[in-house]
Amino acid sequence: MGFKETELPGVGKKVSFINGEGLYTVLVLHHSGKRELYFLEDEDDDEPIFSTTFTSEETKELGVKLLGSRDEGIDEGKFEQLSLVRKKTLVDWVEVKKGSSVIGQSVDRAQKMVDDEVSIVAIFRGNECITKPKGEEKIEAKDTLMALGKKNVIEEFERTCKG
């Protein structure tokens, strides 16, 4: 079974493979935590045989059940701890739109625009990825920023970046 992963800029990631029944299976992992699952007869099909959507919480619970059914043993305490951190923290890809107030600002300044509760951990600029950008690195239009922070702060930061 060969899994293929594809980045979907601004959306998340697409994971596809042919399952044991010969169906082309696609999982779209949204940055927000939402998951879409599609089953198609062929990779080139436009219409799925079946599709469904899971919330972030449903995805986590399903993952626990799937792992548990394989008797691999899950430390429920650690999983609950991770779930709590994940509920409070979000990593998201934020596109800097033309006219945004963060254009030309340093990473340090942009982070402080939302109460210094957001961390820019990478900048995707064209085909380049700047990991751990220095505080003085200037943000440009059309950059995609990988930002880490509380969900409400990331949402506020995203609104700031859209202009």
C-alpha beads as a LAMMPS data file, in Angstrom:
LAMMPS data file: protein, C-alpha beads

163 atoms
162 bonds

1 atom types
1 bond types

-500.0 500.0 xlo xhi
-500.0 500.0 ylo yhi
-500.0 500.0 zlo zhi

Masses

1 110.0

Atoms # bond

1 1 1 0.000 0.000 0.000
2 1 1 1.724 3.202 -1.182
3 1 1 0.651 6.419 0.494
4 1 1 1.107 9.677 -1.396
5 1 1 1.088 13.009 0.433
6 1 1 0.485 16.316 -1.325
7 1 1 0.506 19.793 0.211
8 1 1 -2.633 21.819 -0.418
9 1 1 -1.527 25.444 0.110
10 1 1 -3.872 27.318 2.379
11 1 1 -5.900 24.169 3.054
12 1 1 -3.672 21.476 4.510
13 1 1 -2.555 18.158 3.142
14 1 1 -3.979 15.431 0.894
15 1 1 -3.132 11.796 1.605
16 1 1 -4.110 9.248 -1.035
17 1 1 -3.696 5.517 -1.541
18 1 1 -5.421 2.479 -2.999
19 1 1 -7.038 0.528 -0.187
20 1 1 -7.323 -3.250 0.205
21 1 1 -10.574 -3.293 -1.786
22 1 1 -8.966 -1.519 -4.732
23 1 1 -10.651 1.832 -4.115
24 1 1 -8.722 5.054 -4.543
25 1 1 -8.941 6.627 -1.070
26 1 1 -8.311 10.314 -0.391
27 1 1 -8.036 11.987 2.998
28 1 1 -7.922 15.793 3.092
29 1 1 -6.389 17.074 6.337
30 1 1 -7.434 20.685 6.893
31 1 1 -5.343 22.995 9.084
32 1 1 -8.479 23.596 11.143
33 1 1 -8.633 19.933 12.168
34 1 1 -11.513 19.015 9.854
35 1 1 -10.973 15.819 7.837
36 1 1 -12.644 14.828 4.560
37 1 1 -12.565 11.217 3.407
38 1 1 -13.362 10.212 -0.194
39 1 1 -13.615 6.803 -1.863
40 1 1 -13.351 6.697 -5.657
41 1 1 -13.253 3.831 -8.147
42 1 1 -10.363 5.471 -10.022
43 1 1 -7.882 8.273 -9.357
44 1 1 -9.265 10.273 -12.290
45 1 1 -12.916 10.107 -11.154
46 1 1 -14.624 13.438 -10.464
47 1 1 -17.378 12.026 -8.282
48 1 1 -16.665 9.850 -5.243
49 1 1 -18.594 6.670 -4.514
50 1 1 -18.829 7.879 -0.937
51 1 1 -17.490 10.794 1.069
52 1 1 -17.765 11.987 4.643
53 1 1 -16.409 14.713 6.882
54 1 1 -15.083 14.419 10.436
55 1 1 -14.574 17.146 13.005
56 1 1 -11.238 17.421 14.768
57 1 1 -12.667 15.684 17.850
58 1 1 -14.223 12.862 15.800
59 1 1 -10.902 12.330 14.036
60 1 1 -9.027 12.026 17.335
61 1 1 -11.566 9.586 18.773
62 1 1 -11.592 7.513 15.578
63 1 1 -7.777 7.407 15.678
64 1 1 -7.870 6.090 19.242
65 1 1 -10.423 3.442 18.294
66 1 1 -8.462 2.360 15.221
67 1 1 -5.227 2.069 17.169
68 1 1 -6.993 0.305 20.022
69 1 1 -8.500 -2.250 17.672
70 1 1 -4.978 -3.212 16.657
71 1 1 -4.089 -3.937 20.316
72 1 1 -1.096 -1.647 20.142
73 1 1 -2.017 -0.159 23.494
74 1 1 -2.588 3.539 23.973
75 1 1 -1.719 5.462 27.091
76 1 1 -5.100 7.182 27.472
77 1 1 -3.642 9.668 29.966
78 1 1 -0.996 10.849 27.525
79 1 1 -3.535 11.010 24.721
80 1 1 -5.883 13.127 26.857
81 1 1 -2.956 15.391 27.781
82 1 1 -2.059 15.800 24.102
83 1 1 -5.723 16.458 23.259
84 1 1 -5.871 19.212 25.870
85 1 1 -2.731 20.890 24.493
86 1 1 -4.049 20.505 20.939
87 1 1 -7.387 22.107 21.865
88 1 1 -5.563 25.150 23.197
89 1 1 -2.810 25.368 20.576
90 1 1 -3.018 25.565 16.823
91 1 1 -0.442 25.461 14.053
92 1 1 -1.781 27.108 10.927
93 1 1 -0.556 28.342 7.577
94 1 1 -1.481 31.989 7.140
95 1 1 -1.246 33.623 3.721
96 1 1 -0.158 37.272 3.660
97 1 1 -2.497 39.084 1.280
98 1 1 -1.674 42.232 -0.692
99 1 1 -2.503 45.267 1.438
100 1 1 -1.894 43.476 4.744
101 1 1 -0.461 45.549 7.582
102 1 1 2.237 42.898 8.204
103 1 1 3.904 43.459 4.810
104 1 1 7.313 45.016 5.339
105 1 1 7.145 44.340 9.082
106 1 1 9.770 42.257 10.844
107 1 1 8.792 38.867 12.227
108 1 1 9.199 40.283 15.747
109 1 1 6.858 43.202 14.997
110 1 1 4.270 41.016 13.240
111 1 1 4.144 38.640 16.207
112 1 1 3.503 41.571 18.557
113 1 1 0.575 42.790 16.450
114 1 1 -1.597 40.231 18.251
115 1 1 -0.406 40.605 21.846
116 1 1 2.839 38.685 21.213
117 1 1 0.949 35.392 21.647
118 1 1 1.703 34.068 18.172
119 1 1 4.985 32.565 17.029
120 1 1 5.990 32.571 13.369
121 1 1 7.980 29.352 13.039
122 1 1 8.509 29.337 9.263
123 1 1 7.989 31.485 6.180
124 1 1 7.179 29.919 2.810
125 1 1 8.181 32.318 0.046
126 1 1 7.827 30.946 -3.462
127 1 1 9.825 27.702 -3.502
128 1 1 11.858 28.739 -0.456
129 1 1 11.170 27.764 3.147
130 1 1 12.716 29.898 5.866
131 1 1 12.619 27.843 9.059
132 1 1 13.035 29.604 12.396
133 1 1 13.045 33.043 10.766
134 1 1 15.145 35.621 12.579
135 1 1 13.275 38.429 14.301
136 1 1 14.447 41.016 11.788
137 1 1 13.305 38.970 8.733
138 1 1 10.835 41.107 6.757
139 1 1 7.469 39.698 5.731
140 1 1 6.467 40.044 2.081
141 1 1 3.147 39.919 0.226
142 1 1 2.218 36.375 -0.793
143 1 1 4.359 34.837 1.968
144 1 1 2.731 31.950 3.772
145 1 1 3.523 32.018 7.459
146 1 1 3.507 28.920 9.620
147 1 1 2.181 30.303 12.897
148 1 1 1.771 28.695 16.303
149 1 1 -0.506 29.976 19.053
150 1 1 -3.843 29.770 20.765
151 1 1 -6.717 29.250 18.357
152 1 1 -8.343 32.652 18.935
153 1 1 -4.975 34.424 18.547
154 1 1 -4.190 32.567 15.309
155 1 1 -7.615 33.537 13.971
156 1 1 -6.932 37.194 14.865
157 1 1 -3.463 36.973 13.274
158 1 1 -4.977 35.501 10.116
159 1 1 -7.418 38.421 9.883
160 1 1 -4.473 40.843 10.291
161 1 1 -2.558 39.111 7.474
162 1 1 -5.509 39.277 5.091
163 1 1 -5.507 43.052 5.202

Bonds

1 1 1 2
2 1 2 3
3 1 3 4
4 1 4 5
5 1 5 6
6 1 6 7
7 1 7 8
8 1 8 9
9 1 9 10
10 1 10 11
11 1 11 12
12 1 12 13
13 1 13 14
14 1 14 15
15 1 15 16
16 1 16 17
17 1 17 18
18 1 18 19
19 1 19 20
20 1 20 21
21 1 21 22
22 1 22 23
23 1 23 24
24 1 24 25
25 1 25 26
26 1 26 27
27 1 27 28
28 1 28 29
29 1 29 30
30 1 30 31
31 1 31 32
32 1 32 33
33 1 33 34
34 1 34 35
35 1 35 36
36 1 36 37
37 1 37 38
38 1 38 39
39 1 39 40
40 1 40 41
41 1 41 42
42 1 42 43
43 1 43 44
44 1 44 45
45 1 45 46
46 1 46 47
47 1 47 48
48 1 48 49
49 1 49 50
50 1 50 51
51 1 51 52
52 1 52 53
53 1 53 54
54 1 54 55
55 1 55 56
56 1 56 57
57 1 57 58
58 1 58 59
59 1 59 60
60 1 60 61
61 1 61 62
62 1 62 63
63 1 63 64
64 1 64 65
65 1 65 66
66 1 66 67
67 1 67 68
68 1 68 69
69 1 69 70
70 1 70 71
71 1 71 72
72 1 72 73
73 1 73 74
74 1 74 75
75 1 75 76
76 1 76 77
77 1 77 78
78 1 78 79
79 1 79 80
80 1 80 81
81 1 81 82
82 1 82 83
83 1 83 84
84 1 84 85
85 1 85 86
86 1 86 87
87 1 87 88
88 1 88 89
89 1 89 90
90 1 90 91
91 1 91 92
92 1 92 93
93 1 93 94
94 1 94 95
95 1 95 96
96 1 96 97
97 1 97 98
98 1 98 99
99 1 99 100
100 1 100 101
101 1 101 102
102 1 102 103
103 1 103 104
104 1 104 105
105 1 105 106
106 1 106 107
107 1 107 108
108 1 108 109
109 1 109 110
110 1 110 111
111 1 111 112
112 1 112 113
113 1 113 114
114 1 114 115
115 1 115 116
116 1 116 117
117 1 117 118
118 1 118 119
119 1 119 120
120 1 120 121
121 1 121 122
122 1 122 123
123 1 123 124
124 1 124 125
125 1 125 126
126 1 126 127
127 1 127 128
128 1 128 129
129 1 129 130
130 1 130 131
131 1 131 132
132 1 132 133
133 1 133 134
134 1 134 135
135 1 135 136
136 1 136 137
137 1 137 138
138 1 138 139
139 1 139 140
140 1 140 141
141 1 141 142
142 1 142 143
143 1 143 144
144 1 144 145
145 1 145 146
146 1 146 147
147 1 147 148
148 1 148 149
149 1 149 150
150 1 150 151
151 1 151 152
152 1 152 153
153 1 153 154
154 1 154 155
155 1 155 156
156 1 156 157
157 1 157 158
158 1 158 159
159 1 159 160
160 1 160 161
161 1 161 162
162 1 162 163
